Amino acid sequence: MKAGDVLKSVCNKLGMEKLPDGGFAVGSPEDEVKGVLVTWLATPEALRYAASHGLNLVVCHEEFYWSEREDPPEYRSPGPYRKPPDWENHPNHEIKKIVNAGNLTVLRIHYGLDRLFIYDAFAEAMGLGQVVAGEVYEKVYELPRKMKLGELIEQIKDKTGLNSIRYVGDENQIIEKVGNCWGGVGLSCNRYYTRRAIQDGAQAIICGEIDEFAMFFARDCGAALIETSHVLSENFGLELYARSLRTEFAPVRIEFFAVKLPYKTHVTTNFSGYGVGPTVTVAPWG
Ligand SMILES: [Fe+2]
């Protein structure tokens, strides 16, 4: 089995010659595969696990190296642009070291895995119900029964295993239709998908990760948002993908590496409204 067979199989399932993003970050399609590790992100832990378990092909969903936007000179200190590799402690160096020492091939499959596994697996895992509008990544689902937003939040907490959830909206609002903005699709840089789902009747959007601009936008649309997590919302589909690879490429050893949440939550029970400012500030002379 060659590394290229894994990519080819995704292209074939989609009837595409080539995927719009991703590809070989390290190694080539000709590399011989002894074992495969499927992971959301090729973290140092995932890469070390692959190297020590003879899984020489790592299939990751997100970008392999940490990249940065190069801001206009006005935004940074003068002098030559300090690029990531100039910093000797940049995590990319460690990643490269593990990959070289383990002789690993790294293949990123982004669009293809979202389309074939991740999007639908998240909807199913969250119990979103039947599709009643939209297609591709713009589906609106009708919940198996109407419920208050507060109850839906409890359902999502239960299904994700999260002990706290950020949300926008009124817990007493009745929700019948929902959108699916898994992964980073609920972020304001991907506003199109949130807007489309609301436009097509979604009263709440079940998201992966979101930012404050996305929250303000939803609020102004009169829609609710429920945030889960980028990685957790995509792990459901990636695990499914690893299982399908096992069937397709048996007897090659194929494993799924579950990347965990990168943060913890500190909850203060006696919440005093810290950080919540007045909606309108009236100047003393106004
Ligand atoms: Fe993602």
Boltz pocket constraint, residues with backbone or C-beta under 6 A from the ligand:
constraints:
  - pocket:
      binder: B
      contacts: [[A, 62], [A, 183], [A, 184], [A, 230], [A, 234]]
      max_distance: 6.0
